[in-house]
């Protein structure tokens, strides 16, 4: 919040003077309590969204613990040792203190969101959708109700301003946008939480962080309560907001971790299935090794070779796994083609309809105008399935698509 230059060093050293206790003002300038407090609040909000915090949690102590964790992580990032590291200090709070890498990721995300907010509203939306979601100008124009020519005229200036604020250098052979920038732009949930914190900051303007005294503690607790009420509203709006098709797809696409394990589970229960296992297991072994190594292009090539070889006894299995691999490679149209060619409906019927529905949802991530078609595909699955667990998942998916 807008506190005076009372840096985190004062908190670490338990100083009450309001000035930095380090030998120089470098840390005091870069690491103020207000900044790290808000970063800690974002961490606390994320933990609350993932799992509600205990009602008796000491919020002040929790925020200070997370702020100190960020401070030490920030010092570690610069190869420095922070005060208090040698004490082996731990917290007894029912709170998860994230790893250095996770804390660093949070700070990077907040840095990106801050620079993104410097752009005008259309620029922010365009950058998030073009870089974070990799949408084409035509699709963005439809969603933002503007002409493509508007973005053609303005996008170069928006990109240049955003890159300049992020202090990104143009290095030949390097991606235009680093992974940490793309990750932040895709983290819409975190960005929404951060904006709620910023909104609360704009409504509250304490001149300093209360250090001691009952009156100050009451004021601080009231202020924190107001912030958490704001975050509670943010939580409600987040979970009830319309989800984009990519979010819906990611939440429901849960392919097998191993083709062979899935293959064995499908056929091992029957005698006919055991015969089928002997015929096809050897053919799938090599493809599965690459599949488990996330080398989907090689796994796909091997499966296509099996299909071309005319092994008709195994064709339905190969088509099924080819469909899954194509979804992994973000080619839903080709995946849909493979699923539609499967003849063995007795063994794959339920799975075919599920993955076909997911194909249409994935297509809607590139073509938002086809979202209704994706909804109808999910409706067809709900009408056909006999699996109650899958029906429940599909109904939630349909509700998310219709928001």
Phi, psi and omega in degrees: 000181188276066177273160177296176185290068177255102192274168181297337177303323180295324179289315180299318184273001182058030179280148181250003187280344181081008178240161182290134182268001177284169184288338179225173184270005185302310182291322180299326180287322188269337191231073181272151182302322183301317181293313182288330176298315180292325175295318177297323179296323176297317177299315182295320179297319180297317178297323180293322180292321181288322178203122184308137180288151177301142183294336182262014180294134175284099187297320179299315180293323179296315180295320179294320180298318180289323177296318178295322178298319178294320180298314181292323176296319179298319177294318178300322179301330181259011178072023181253160174254127183270152175302135178098346181298325185283351184278345183067033183298135177232167179242139177267006181289148175284069190217139177270120174268112185296163178290167178303318181296318180293320178295319178298319178298317178300315180296320177298316180299314181297321178300316179295315181298322179298315181291325178298323181291348177283342179280157173294162184308311180296325179294318178299312181297319182295314181298315181298319184280324182282321182267310183290317183258353178057040178274151177279160182303323182297318179291321179295319180300321179295315183290327183262002176057045176226166180278153177299325181298328178299315179288326179299322181285324191257339191295326180298318179293320179297313179301313182298317179296317181295315179296320180296316179295328178279354181059044179269132178264149176275103182249119180305136179086351179262149178301148180297323182237117179298160181300324184291333176285314180298318179301317180294320181291333178277343182276072182293328180295312178297320179297318178298318179297317182298321179293327176295320178295318179296321179297319177296323179298322181290338180268346182236140182217062176292144185276344177199166178276120179303135185258326183198173177097144183298317180300318180293321179296320179296315180298317181296316181295323177296317181297316179296321178299318178298319179297317182290330173297319176298317179293327176297319176296319177298322178297317180297314181293326180294312184285345179250006179282158174295134178265144175283164186298327180296317177299316180298317180297311183299322181293336187246347180276104183230073184288163178297146179285338179218132177295317183294319178298316178295319180298313180295318180297329183286323190248348189292341187283340184240158180294317177298323179296323179295323176295318179296323178301315182298321184289323192252341186299318182297323181293326185273346187301312183294316179298322181294326179300317179287325178299315180292335177274006181065020176265076191289331181294320178289317178302319179296318180298318179295316179297320179295324177296319178298317181297318180290338183285348177086021177286082188295330181296333185250007189296320181296320178296315182295317178298320180297312181288330173297320178299316180296316180298319179295325174294322176299324181271011176060046174235071186296329180296315179290322177301317180299321178298316181294315180299324183289343181270355183289126181270329187280077182290335180296319182274331190239359188311306182299315182292321180302311183295323179296310182289330175297318177299318179295327176301315180293324176296318179296319177301322181292343176291332177265332182235084182303336180291349179261014180299322178296323178294321176297319179298319180293325178296320178292321176301318179298321178296316180301321181290334186261335188285148173248000181270112185294323178297315179294323179299318180296316177298316181295322180295319177295319178299317179296317178300318180295321180291332184270354181293000000 
